[in-house]
Amino acid sequence: MTGKERAKAIVEGLECDHLPIQPMVMMFAAKYAGIPYGEYCKDGLKMAQAQMKTAVDYDLDVLLACSDPARELIDIAGEDSVKWFYDQPPAIDEERAALSNKSRLKEFKIPDPWNKGRMNDRIIAIQKMKEEMGDRLSIVGWVEGPLALAAELRGINNIMIDFIDDPDFVLELFDFTARTAMVYAKAQVEAGANTIGMSDAAASLIGPALYEKFLWPAQRMVLSAIKEYGAISRLHMCGNTNDLIVKMKELPVDIYELDFPVDLETARQILGPDRVILGNVSTIDDLLNGTPDDVHKAAAYCHKVCGRYHIVGAGCEVSPRTPPENLRAMMRYALEHKP
């Protein structure tokens, strides 16, 4: 089976030759390909090159178009709040946040991902992956989730205060960021992505009540649209989302990518036996600081808890300092085991 076929099979509950393996390798891939991460983020062709080299050499099932949090932000509001680095991801300077003045939201327009810009650079990467690899691997496009993009535009501390001080503004902003994600997801599917990942990392910083009232409806908008576009949906929410999983279960998600702070046994119990769970191997204790045997055992534990509806992977991004033999140990577990 190809990596693309394996991803589709696990989501649809079909027979699979072995467990899919879809770790989130970004800085690891850039380092492996000898590309400074600043260049990896700015040049879609270099991103594609690094992803393809890493996937082929490590026998992974996935090509990942995720790189940094500043693509949609820059095309919407410019680079004034973004700090660039030579070999690190760009960072958002909250003191210069694009929406320091909330009234500016009315001026913002959803960018066209097909026009020249940072959103289009990801399109170029996906097109190159599709051209070079065809359907051999699962090509995963990526969008910032409604809260993630809102935090990048407004500033993480500001948006957290807005939940209490200006809830109407939060709803208006989430509507804008969700519609931006929908437009961007559609373009990436048209470019050749068969899966769209949505990252909403800051969601782990809010409780169930705020999640249900504000963020969950906006996430549902995006994930429902991804299904309409005919792609697999992959939800990534960094950190401890234990208290949100009951509501997350109601989202139209194909693949839940659960970070290692999540209690995997409880998550499986809540989500039920037939929802696909990706990840949960610790990027720190096992992949970065552990041994190949530690990684192999961690992958085995995740598989045992998750059962047949499981994709092998880490809880979040694989550190560029991860020993190569540790990543290979995770890959080896996937190759040795069926769902």
N, C-alpha and C positions, 0 to 999 in steps of 0.2 A: 504493500500500500504506500501511497505518497503521503507526505505530511499533511497536505490539504485534505485528502480522503480520510486520514486518521482523525483529524479534527471534526469533520462532518459526522463520521461514524460514532464518535464518543458522544456527541451532542444528541444524535438521533437514536442512540441505544442499539446500534448495529454491531456486528462482529468486527473485531479489531485485531490485527496481527500482534501488536504489542501496545503498551500504554503510550499515549502521545507525550511528548516532552516539549514544553513551551516556556522555558525560563525567560525572564525579562533581562536581556543582556543589551546594555546601551554603552555605558562607559567601558565595560569589559570588552565589548566588540571593537570600540574605537582603539583601545590600547592594544588589543590583539592584532589589529590591522595596521598599527603604527601611525594612527591619525590623531593629532591633538583634538581634544573634545570640542573646543571652540569651532574648529573647522568641520567636524562631524555634524554639529548643529546647523551650521550655515550653508553647507553644501550637500544637497540631497544625493548627488551622485557618489560622494564619498561615504555618506551614510549607507547607501545601498551596497557599495563595495564591501564595507566592514561587516554588514549584516550577512551578506552572502558568504563571505570567507569564513566567518565564525560558524554559521549554520552548517556549512558543508564539512568543515574540519572537525566539528564536535558532534556531528550527526544529529542536529536539532531538527525539530519539525516546523520551525517558525522563523519568519523574517519580520522584524518589528520596526515600525516606522515612528515609534515614540522617541523623543529626544530631550525635550525641555518644555518649560511652561510659558514660553514667550512668543509662540507663533501667532495664535489668535490675537493676543494682546497687542503686539506690534502692528499687525495689519489693521486693527481697530483704532488704536490710539497713538501709534508712533513709539519711538524708542526712548523717550525722555525718562521713563521710570526703570529702564533696564540697564543692568551692569553686565558687561561682557568680560570673559576671562579666557586666557589662552587654552588651558587644559581642564576647564571646569564648565558645568552648565551655567547659562546666564542666570542672574538673580534679579529679583524685583526689589527696588528701593521703595519701601512703603512711604518714606517721607516725601517722595515725589510721585506718589500714586496717581495714575491717570484720572481717577475719579475722586481726587481729594475734594473737588467741588462736585457734589452729587448732581447738580443741574446739567453738567456736561453730558450725562447719559442721553439726554434728548438729542444731542448732536451726533451721537454714534450711529453708524450704519453697519449692517452685517456685510463683511467683505465677500467678494467673489473669489473663491479659492482658485479659480482658473486664471485670474489675473496675476501678474508678476508680484511676488511678495513672499513672506515667510510661510504662509499657508500653502502657497503653490509649490514651494521647495519640497514639501513633504509629498505632494502629488507627483513631482518629478522622481523622487526616490521610489515611490510605489510603482510608477510606470517602468522604471529601470529594473526593479526586482521582477516584475511580471515579464518583461522582455527577456531577461536573462534566465529566469528559473521556470517560467511558465506556471504549471500547476503542481510542480514537485513539492512545494512547501506552502504552508498556510501563511498568507501575507496579511499582517495585522496593521490596519490603519489605526489612527488614534485621535481622540478629541478631548479637550478639557471639559470636565463636567461642569454643571451649572454653578456650584459653589466654588470650585477650583478657579474658574475664569473670573467669577465675581471677586474672589479674594485677590487675584492678580491685578484686576482693574482698580479695586477700591482700597486694597490693603487688608491683610488678614485681621489685624486688630480692629480696624474700622468696621469691617463687615460684621464682626462678632458683636460689636456695640449696636450696630444697626438693627440686629434682630430684635432688640428691646426698644431702642429709641425711635426707629423709623421702619416698622415692619412693611408698610406699603411700598417703600423704596426697595426693600429686599425682594419683594414679589415682582416688582417691575424689572429689577436688574436680572433676576433669575429667568424671567420670561425672555429677556434679550439674550442672555448667555445660552439658554437652552436652544433657542432658535438658531443661534450661531453654530452650535454643535451639530444640529440637524443638517444644516446646509453643508458644513464641512464633511460630515460623515458621508453624505450622498456623493460628493465629489470624489472622495477616496474610494468608494465602492466602484464608481464609474471608471476610476483609474486602474482598478485591478485588485483592490483589497477584498478578501472574502470574509474577513472578520474586522469588526471595529471595536477597539478598546476604548472605554471611557474612564478617565481617572478623576476621582473626586476626593483627593487625599484629605482635605480639611474636614470632611464629613465626620471623621472620628473625633473631632473636637467639639461636636454638638451632641446634645442628648436626644432621646427618642421623641420628645414632644416637638422640639424645633425641627427635627428631621422630618417627621410626619407632616407637619403643617407647611413647611417652606420648601424643603429640598426634594422630598420624595416625589411630589407631583411633577417637578421639573425634570427629574431623572427619568420618570416614566415617559414623558414626552419624547425625550431623546432615544431611549431604548426601544420604544414602540416604533419610532421612525426607522431605526436601524433594521428592525424586522421587516418593515415594509420595503426597504431597499434590497431585501434578499440576502443580507449578511448575518453572520453569527455575531452576537453581542457578548462583550467581555467587560465585566464591571470590576474596576480596581479601586479600592478605597483603603489607603495605607493606614497602618496602626490598628488600634483595638476597636473593632466595630461590634463587639459582642452584644451591646445593648440595642443595636440597630437591626440585627439580623431578622428578627420577627417581622419587621416591616419590609426589609429588603427582599424577603421571600416572595412578596406580592408583585415584585417588579418582573417585567418580561425579559429576564436575563437568561442567556444560554450558558455562560461560564462565569462563575463567581471566583475571582482571584482573591484569596484570603491571605492576609499578611500573617506573619508568625505570632504576633501577640493575640490573635484570635484563638479561642478555645475550639479546636477542630471537632472534638467529639460532640460538644453542644451544638455547634453550627450544623453538623450533619443531622443531628436529631431534629433541629428546627426546620431545616431546609427539606428534609425528607430524603429518601434513599435514591431518588432519580434526578436530582439536580446536579449538574457538573461542578465540581470544585477543583480549582487549580491552585497549586502551591502549598504554602504553609511550612515548607522547609525553611529553617531559620537562615537568613542571609548572614547573620553574625556568628552565632554559636556553632553552627554546623559548616556552612560554606566558607566563611572567612577564617574562622579560628579552629575549626575542627579538622579531622582527618578524613580521607576517603571513606573509611569504614563508618565514621560518624554520619557522613552524608548518606551513605547507602542505607544505614539503619533508619535515619530520619525519613527518607523517601519511602521505605517499607512501612513505617508507622503511618504515614499519611495515606498510603494506599490501603492499608488494613482498615483504617477508620472510614475512609471515603467509599471503599468498594469499587464497583465497576465504573461508576461515573466519576472518573478522576483523571486529571492531567498532571503529570509530574512537573514540578517547578518550584521556584523559591517564593517566599512570601512577598517579596518586593524586588527591587532592582539588585542584580548580582554585582557586588563590589568589584571594581577593576583590580583590586588587590587579591581577589579570590585565587587561591592556588589552582592552576589548570586541572590538576589531577582530581580536585574536589568536584569541579563541574563535570568532569568525565565520569566520576562515580555516580552522579545523579543520572547522567545519560545512560550509563550502563544498567542501572536499575530499570529504567524504562524499557530498554531493549530486551531485558531478560524476562519481563513479566507481561502477561496479558491482563486486560481489565478484569 
